[in-house]
Amino acid sequence: MTTSSAGIGAISSAGIGSGLDVNSIVTQLMAIEQQPLTALQTKATTIQSTVSEYGKIKSAVSTLRDLAAKLASTTTWGQTVTNSSSTAVSATTANSAAGSYTVEVQKLASVQTIAMGTAVPATTTPGAGTLHIELGSYGAGQTSFTPKAGATAVDIAVTATDTLATVRDKINAAGAGVTALVMTDASGSRLLIRSNTSGAANAFRTSGIASLAFDPSAGATTMTQSQTAADAAATVNGLAVTSPSNTLSNIVDGLTLNLSTLTTGPVTVNVVTDTDALKKTITDFAAAYSAVIKLIATDTKYDPTTKTSGILQGDSAATGLQRQLRTLVGTSSGASALFGHLSDAGLQLQGDGSMTVNDSTLANALGNVAELKKLFSNSDLLDPSNDGFGKRFRVVTDALLGVDGALTTRTDGLGKQLQRNQKDQDALQVRLDGIEKRMRAQYTALDATMAQLNSQSSYITQQIAAFNASSSSK
């Protein structure tokens, strides 16, 4: 006989002798007993769905908070872009102050380049010796040479069999701050050497091998100089500036000028407020607000057609958050003398509570960035009614998402409900296992008793039949 195990649907051989269906009886009785457990499991599913929806709401509110903080930041309102009246001078800005600059370029930065004066066959060998290369700067007329501070001169061993290509490779491998190449044309080949970095302080001199010597300060000019090392020279608003490269960094805080050609007249470079970036941030804020409102509306609505409720229908925390944000949008601010409401900047509430942006109104508002900045980023410690909307939304959303905020406490509470629910399920399951065990034992015993009675009944019936047969034969 196979022994039964606890749990609905366990296999048992009970009923073979009596015809009693023990498994079916126990299964049906346990289905009734399990109804409280099923209710707990359904409740757990509902709680978990609520937790999931609150997770979405928290994420949406977090996005809204980040954009509110961005609008409250003075850095956002200090974003600038540049434009130039000529391609000779371009500019980049790292939020430098708005302004206009007049630029004239007198000289571009260059690298020193020297070359063999006469083309020779590519197989020509410059001669054996030690090629000495040293970085530095030449004085006026190249009559003096000053070694570059921090740079170390390099000596390169050249053998008698080294060709121009071999010498080139040795120079490039030496890390001397210069680059060598072989230029070939119809007349032959020449070895060229140029400094790696532009600027007067990155000139160089060579010595040690007569055919490759260049040091005007010492009268050695076997190699011919085709380009001198020079700094860029320009004037910005009438002030002379120089740079070892054609990039003039931080001419004023955050502004970089890039020089490409000499100018024949003044070039105007303007640094202006980046209104496109501001428009995007404001538009993103409106979209983030709408995302929160629409999410809560969907979660809390009741559809009379399908007679279904949103997962948070009747949830006071969710509806309270929705009401709080809508109220905040409808308030006024004394931060700006020109803009008192969000609608003045083009942020308009719709019938469903969402927010859209009127591009025309926003464009007009961006024409007065100073006042628009106040509407969003102003902070008044003495009078909160003068706070900008960026700060207001940041404060509210920070509070909602904080340790003791409404969203945090709600999700924490739901988490505790899930824990209690699981404990109740575990305890009830233990009880149900005990009930099933007792039922199986009771019905198995009944089955055995009924089997015994059936056996006895059959025996008596047989005896009576035998007796009647014997009596009738006499």
C-alpha positions in Angstrom: 0.0 0.0 0.0 1.4 3.4 -1.0 1.6 5.9 1.9 -0.1 9.3 1.4 1.8 12.7 1.7 0.4 16.0 3.0 -1.0 18.5 0.5 -3.9 18.7 -1.9 -3.8 16.1 -4.7 -1.6 13.6 -2.7 -1.6 10.1 -4.1 -3.3 7.5 -1.9 -4.5 3.9 -2.3 -7.4 4.4 0.1 -10.8 3.4 -1.3 -9.6 0.3 -3.0 -11.3 -2.0 -0.5 -14.3 0.1 0.3 -14.9 2.1 -2.8 -14.6 5.3 -0.8 -12.8 8.1 -2.9 -10.6 9.5 -0.1 -8.5 11.8 -2.4 -11.6 13.5 -4.0 -13.2 14.0 -0.6 -10.0 15.5 1.0 -9.3 17.6 -2.1 -12.8 19.2 -2.0 -12.7 19.7 1.7 -9.3 21.3 1.5 -10.4 23.6 -1.3 -12.8 25.1 1.2 -10.2 25.3 4.0 -7.8 27.0 1.6 -10.1 29.9 0.8 -8.5 32.2 3.5 -5.0 31.4 2.0 -6.2 32.2 -1.5 -7.6 35.5 -0.2 -4.2 36.3 1.3 -2.4 35.5 -1.9 -4.7 37.7 -3.9 -4.1 40.5 -1.4 -0.4 40.0 -1.8 -0.7 40.3 -5.5 -2.6 43.6 -5.1 -0.1 45.0 -2.7 2.8 44.1 -5.0 1.0 45.8 -8.0 0.5 48.9 -5.8 4.2 48.8 -4.9 5.1 48.6 -8.6 2.9 51.6 -9.4 4.4 53.7 -6.6 7.8 52.8 -8.0 6.8 54.3 -11.3 5.4 57.4 -9.5 8.6 57.8 -7.5 10.7 57.6 -10.7 8.5 60.2 -12.5 8.7 62.5 -9.5 12.5 62.1 -9.4 12.7 63.2 -13.0 10.5 66.2 -12.2 12.7 67.0 -9.2 15.9 66.9 -11.3 14.5 69.3 -13.9 13.1 71.6 -11.2 16.6 71.7 -9.6 18.1 72.5 -13.0 15.7 75.4 -13.5 16.5 76.6 -10.0 20.2 76.6 -10.7 21.9 79.8 -11.7 24.3 77.6 -13.8 21.4 76.7 -16.1 20.6 80.3 -16.7 24.3 81.1 -17.3 24.6 78.8 -20.3 25.9 80.7 -23.4 26.8 80.1 -27.0 28.9 82.0 -29.5 28.7 83.3 -33.0 31.2 85.0 -35.2 31.1 87.4 -38.1 33.9 85.5 -39.9 35.3 82.0 -40.3 38.7 83.4 -39.6 37.9 83.3 -35.8 35.5 80.9 -34.2 34.8 80.5 -30.5 33.6 78.1 -27.8 32.3 78.9 -24.4 32.1 77.2 -21.1 29.3 79.4 -19.8 31.4 82.6 -20.1 29.5 85.8 -19.5 27.5 87.2 -22.4 29.4 89.9 -24.3 30.8 91.0 -27.6 34.5 90.9 -28.6 36.4 92.4 -31.5 39.3 90.2 -32.7 42.1 90.8 -35.2 44.7 88.1 -36.1 48.1 89.3 -37.0 50.0 86.0 -36.9 49.2 82.3 -36.7 51.1 79.9 -34.6 53.5 77.6 -36.5 55.9 74.8 -36.0 59.6 75.0 -37.0 60.4 72.9 -40.2 63.8 72.3 -41.7 64.8 70.3 -44.7 67.8 69.2 -46.7 68.7 72.0 -49.1 69.2 69.7 -52.1 67.3 66.6 -53.2 69.4 63.5 -53.2 68.8 59.8 -54.1 66.7 58.0 -51.5 69.7 55.6 -50.8 71.9 58.5 -49.8 73.5 58.1 -46.4 73.8 61.4 -44.4 77.0 60.1 -42.7 78.0 58.5 -39.4 77.9 60.3 -36.1 75.7 61.3 -33.2 72.8 63.5 -34.1 72.1 65.9 -31.3 68.5 67.4 -31.1 67.6 70.0 -28.6 64.3 71.9 -28.1 64.3 75.6 -27.1 63.7 79.1 -28.5 65.7 81.5 -30.7 66.3 85.1 -29.9 65.8 87.9 -32.3 67.3 87.1 -35.7 68.0 83.6 -34.4 71.4 84.8 -33.1 70.9 83.0 -29.8 69.3 79.9 -28.6 67.8 79.2 -25.1 67.1 75.5 -24.2 63.6 74.7 -23.2 63.1 74.3 -19.5 62.2 70.8 -18.5 63.1 69.3 -21.9 66.1 67.0 -22.3 68.3 67.0 -25.4 68.4 63.7 -27.3 71.4 62.0 -29.0 70.8 59.6 -31.8 73.5 57.3 -33.1 73.7 57.3 -36.9 75.8 54.7 -38.7 77.6 55.1 -42.0 75.1 52.8 -43.8 72.0 54.5 -42.5 69.9 55.9 -45.4 67.4 58.8 -45.2 64.6 56.4 -44.3 66.7 54.8 -41.5 67.6 58.1 -40.0 63.9 59.2 -40.2 62.9 56.1 -38.3 65.6 56.6 -35.6 64.5 60.2 -35.1 60.9 59.3 -34.7 61.7 56.6 -32.3 63.8 58.8 -30.1 61.1 61.0 -28.6 63.0 64.2 -29.2 59.9 66.4 -29.6 60.3 66.4 -33.4 59.0 64.4 -36.3 61.1 63.4 -39.3 59.8 62.4 -42.8 61.2 61.8 -46.2 59.7 63.9 -49.0 60.3 62.6 -52.6 59.6 64.4 -55.9 60.9 64.3 -59.4 64.2 65.8 -58.3 64.9 63.3 -55.6 64.4 62.9 -51.8 64.9 65.2 -48.9 64.8 64.6 -45.1 62.5 67.0 -43.3 62.3 67.5 -39.6 59.6 69.5 -37.8 58.7 70.2 -34.2 55.8 68.4 -32.8 54.3 71.4 -31.1 53.7 74.9 -32.4 54.9 78.0 -30.6 58.2 80.0 -30.4 59.2 78.0 -27.3 59.1 74.8 -29.3 61.8 75.5 -31.8 64.8 73.1 -32.1 68.4 72.9 -33.2 70.4 69.9 -34.6 74.1 69.2 -34.6 76.7 66.4 -34.6 76.2 65.4 -38.3 77.3 68.1 -40.7 74.7 67.2 -43.4 71.9 67.4 -40.9 73.0 70.5 -38.9 70.8 73.4 -38.2 71.7 76.0 -35.5 71.7 79.6 -36.8 72.9 80.8 -33.5 76.2 78.9 -34.1 76.3 79.6 -37.9 75.3 76.0 -38.8 72.6 76.1 -41.6 73.3 73.0 -43.7 69.6 72.2 -43.3 67.3 74.9 -44.7 64.5 76.3 -42.6 61.2 76.5 -44.4 59.1 77.6 -41.5 60.0 79.2 -38.1 58.5 78.3 -34.8 56.1 81.2 -33.9 53.4 82.1 -31.5 50.0 83.3 -32.6 49.4 87.0 -32.2 46.1 88.8 -32.1 44.3 91.7 -30.5 41.0 91.2 -28.5 39.1 94.4 -27.9 42.3 96.2 -28.6 44.5 94.2 -26.2 47.4 92.3 -27.6 47.5 88.5 -26.8 49.8 85.7 -27.8 49.6 82.0 -27.7 51.8 79.1 -28.7 48.9 77.5 -30.5 46.1 78.9 -32.6 43.7 78.3 -29.7 43.5 81.2 -27.3 42.1 79.7 -24.1 40.3 81.6 -21.4 40.8 85.0 -23.0 38.0 85.9 -20.6 36.6 83.3 -18.2 35.3 80.4 -20.1 35.8 81.8 -23.6 38.2 80.2 -26.1 39.0 81.7 -29.5 40.1 79.5 -32.4 42.2 81.2 -35.1 42.2 79.8 -38.6 43.5 82.6 -40.9 44.9 86.1 -40.7 42.3 88.8 -40.7 42.1 91.9 -42.9 39.8 93.7 -40.5 38.1 93.2 -37.2 36.0 90.1 -36.5 33.1 90.3 -34.1 32.6 87.4 -31.7 29.4 87.4 -29.7 28.7 85.4 -26.5 24.9 85.2 -26.0 22.5 83.3 -23.7 21.8 79.8 -25.0 18.0 80.2 -25.3 17.7 76.9 -27.2 19.1 75.1 -24.1 16.8 77.0 -21.8 13.8 76.3 -24.0 14.6 72.6 -23.9 14.9 72.5 -20.1 11.6 74.3 -19.7 9.9 72.1 -22.2 11.3 69.0 -20.5 10.1 70.3 -17.1 6.5 70.6 -18.5 6.7 67.1 -20.0 8.0 65.7 -16.6 5.1 67.4 -14.8 2.6 65.9 -17.2 4.1 62.5 -16.9 3.5 62.5 -13.1 -0.1 63.8 -13.4 -1.1 61.4 -16.2 0.4 58.4 -14.4 -1.5 59.2 -11.2 -4.7 59.9 -13.2 -4.5 56.5 -14.9 -3.8 54.7 -11.6 -6.6 56.3 -9.8 -9.4 56.5 -12.4 -12.6 54.4 -12.6 -13.8 53.3 -16.1 -17.6 53.2 -16.0 -17.7 51.4 -19.4 -15.6 48.5 -18.4 -16.4 48.9 -14.7 -12.7 48.6 -13.8 -10.7 50.6 -11.3 -7.1 51.8 -11.5 -4.7 50.0 -9.2 -4.6 53.1 -6.9 -8.2 54.1 -7.2 -9.2 55.5 -3.8 -5.5 55.7 -2.7 -5.4 58.9 -0.6 -1.6 59.3 -0.9 -1.7 59.2 -4.7 -4.6 61.6 -5.0 -3.0 63.9 -2.4 0.2 64.1 -4.4 -1.8 64.9 -7.5 -3.7 67.7 -5.7 -0.5 69.1 -4.2 1.2 69.4 -7.6 -1.8 70.9 -9.3 -2.2 73.5 -6.5 1.5 74.4 -6.8 1.2 75.0 -10.5 -1.7 77.4 -10.0 0.1 79.6 -7.5 1.7 83.0 -8.3 5.1 84.2 -7.6 6.4 87.7 -6.7 9.9 86.8 -7.9 9.6 88.6 -11.2 8.0 92.0 -12.0 7.2 90.8 -15.5 6.1 87.1 -15.0 3.9 86.1 -12.1 2.6 82.7 -13.3 3.9 79.8 -15.2 1.4 80.5 -17.9 3.1 83.9 -18.5 6.1 81.8 -19.7 4.0 79.7 -21.9 3.4 76.7 -19.6 -0.3 76.1 -19.8 -2.5 73.6 -17.9 -4.9 71.4 -19.9 -8.2 70.0 -19.0 -6.7 66.6 -18.0 -4.3 68.4 -15.7 -1.2 68.0 -18.0 1.0 70.9 -19.0 1.8 72.0 -22.5 4.2 74.7 -23.8 3.0 77.6 -25.9 6.1 78.1 -28.1 5.2 81.7 -29.1 4.6 82.8 -25.5 7.8 81.0 -24.3 9.8 82.6 -27.2 8.6 86.1 -26.1 9.5 85.3 -22.5 13.0 84.2 -23.5 13.4 87.7 -24.9 13.8 88.8 -21.3 15.9 86.1 -19.8 16.8 88.1 -16.7 13.1 88.2 -15.6 12.4 84.7 -16.7 15.3 83.5 -14.6 13.7 85.0 -11.6 10.4 83.3 -12.3 12.2 79.9 -12.0 15.3 80.3 -9.9 14.7 83.2 -7.5 15.2 82.4 -3.8 13.9 84.6 -1.0 14.6 83.3 2.5 12.5 85.9 4.1 9.4 85.6 1.8 8.8 82.2 0.2 6.1 83.8 -2.0 9.0 85.4 -4.0 10.6 82.0 -4.6 10.8 80.9 -8.2 8.9 77.8 -9.5 12.1 75.8 -10.0 12.9 76.2 -6.3 9.3 75.5 -5.2 9.0 72.3 -7.2 12.5 71.2 -6.0 11.5 71.7 -2.4 8.2 69.9 -2.7 9.6 66.9 -4.7 12.6 66.7 -2.3 10.2 66.4 0.6 8.1 63.8 -1.2 11.1 61.6 -1.9 12.9 62.2 1.4 13.2 59.7 4.2 10.0 60.9 5.8 8.3 61.9 2.6 4.8 60.8 1.6 6.1 58.6 -1.2 8.8 57.0 0.9 6.5 56.3 3.9 3.8 54.9 1.6 6.1 52.4 -0.1 7.7 51.5 3.2 4.2 50.8 4.6 3.4 48.7 1.6 6.6 46.7 2.1 5.6 46.0 5.7 2.2 44.9 4.6 3.8 42.4 2.2 5.9 41.0 5.0 2.9 40.6 7.4 0.9 39.0 4.6 3.7 36.5 3.9 3.9 35.6 7.6 0.2 35.1 7.7 0.4 32.9 4.6 3.2 30.8 6.1 1.3 30.3 9.4 -1.9 29.4 7.6 -0.1 26.9 5.3 1.2 25.1 8.4 -2.3 24.9 9.8 -3.7 23.7 6.5 -1.0 21.0 6.3 -2.1 19.8 9.7 -5.8 19.8 8.7 -5.1 17.8 5.6 -3.0 15.3 7.5 -5.7 14.7 10.0 -8.4 14.4 7.3 -6.4 11.8 5.4 -5.8 9.9 8.6 -9.5 10.0 9.4 -10.8 9.0 6.0 -8.1 6.4 5.6 -9.2 4.8 8.9 -12.9 5.0 7.7 -11.9 3.4 4.4 -10.2 0.5 6.3 -13.3 0.1 8.6 -15.7 0.1 5.6 -13.5 -2.4 3.8 -13.5 -4.7 6.8 -17.3 -4.4 7.1 -17.7 -5.1 3.4 -15.6 -8.2 3.8 -17.6 -9.4 6.8 -20.9 -8.6 4.9 -19.7 -10.7 2.0 -18.8 -13.6 4.2 -22.2 -13.6 6.0 -23.9 -13.4 2.6 -22.0 -16.4 1.4 -22.8 -18.3 4.6 -26.5 -17.6 4.3 -26.5 -18.6 0.7 -24.7 -21.8 1.5 -27.1 -22.5 4.3 -30.2 -21.9 2.1 -28.7 -24.1 -0.6 -28.1 -26.9 1.9 -31.6 -26.7 3.4 -33.3 -26.8 0.0 -31.5 -30.0 -1.0 -32.9 -32.0 1.9 
